[in-house]
Amino acid sequence: MKGIYIVVASFAMFSSLSFANLGASLSESDYLKKQYLNGKNELVEGQKPQIKVATFNIGAGLANHNMDVKDVAEGIKKLNADLIGLQEVDKLTNRSGNVDQAKELAKITNMHYFFSKTIDVDGGEYGTAILSKHPIKHAQAFNMPSGDYEPRQVIVAEVNVPGFKMPVHFLNIHTDWHHQDAVRVSQMEYLNAFTTDDADVKDIFPNLLTGIMIAVGDFNDVDNSNSINKLRLFWDEVSVSGKDMRSWPAANPSLALDKIFTSRGQVWQVKDMFVPNQPNDWATFNWPLVSDHIPVMATLELHEY
């Protein structure tokens, strides 16, 4: 008992000294002060802010498919999300009729947008994009490891969403598709490192590590796979018990490839999920004729910053 007492007493003394010098520590370390001031771990009191986020692979890169921007825009309007991550987006390619798809979608839906090229294709560009109801404060793409396969990126957009006291960092991802998952696993390892050790991005997104982070995308893998389990070290998958999450192929989905994740730094409640993969979901809008992927959307309510 005496030994335990000594340990407890020593800890109490250390704690009191530490907190007594908290003010001094903050003034001595800009990095810690920035984290403390911009990423406090606290419960949301009173009215809890909500955000609606979605991911949608629009299939511009699908062979023998003429992606119709107007049809996709109509689907996006029906989603009515605050933030949407789009994959397989063409910009001025011959195969897509020389249309800047992200720009045109933003125009039709009256949203803000950011597009990033991953490769040059058929006289134009091909990549991923983010659409936002709210002005995008800053956005940038970062190259993920892709080995000898097609280059892949993660887009990060910082957006001020009404009701949230700090910006939302919205990540859009399209991972490698090959059956062998080594590259895909390395991409998830990169994403984890990227969002938990912000040394390389702290000048670009100074509050990324301690701020709100939501990641969406076509992850080209299923639950309990090596890559998704790797991601779950630092992220929570958004789902509803009993909800059918299959999103590919759209006409008769068998795999839940399109996913939404939230950082474990926040606590959210899922208020609603929309995954229109059933025939009765197609009565007012025929999703399988728009793309080979079904969109996935969630309404999230923040309970802890």
Sequence and secondary structure as in RCSB ss.txt:
>XXXX:A:sequence
MKGIYIVVASFAMFSSLSFANLGASLSESDYLKKQYLNGKNELVEGQKPQIKVATFNIGAGLANHNMDVKDVAEG
IKKLNADLIGLQEVDKLTNRSGNVDQAKELAKITNMHYFFSKTIDVDGGEYGTAILSKHPIKHAQAFNMPSGDYE
PRQVIVAEVNVPGFKMPVHFLNIHTDWHHQDAVRVSQMEYLNAFTTDDADVKDIFPNLLTGIMIAVGDFNDVDNS
NSINKLRLFWDEVSVSGKDMRSWPAANPSLALDKIFTSRGQVWQVKDMFVPNQPNDWATFNWPLVSDHIPVMATL
ELHEY
>XXXX:A:secstr
 HHHHHHHHHHHHHHHHHHHTHHHHHHH HHHHHHHHH    B  SS  EEEEEEEE  TTSTT    HHHHHHH
HHHH  SEEEEEEEEES TTTTT BHHHHHHHHHT EEEEEEEEEETTEEEEEEEEESS EEEEEEEEE  TTS 
 EEEEEEEE  TT SS EEEEEEE    SS HHHHHHHHHHHHHHH GGGTTTTSTTTTTSEEEEEEE S  TTS
HHHHHHTTTEEE   TT     BSTTS  B  EEEEEETTSEEEEEEEE   SGGGGSS  GGGT SS  EEEEE
EEEE 
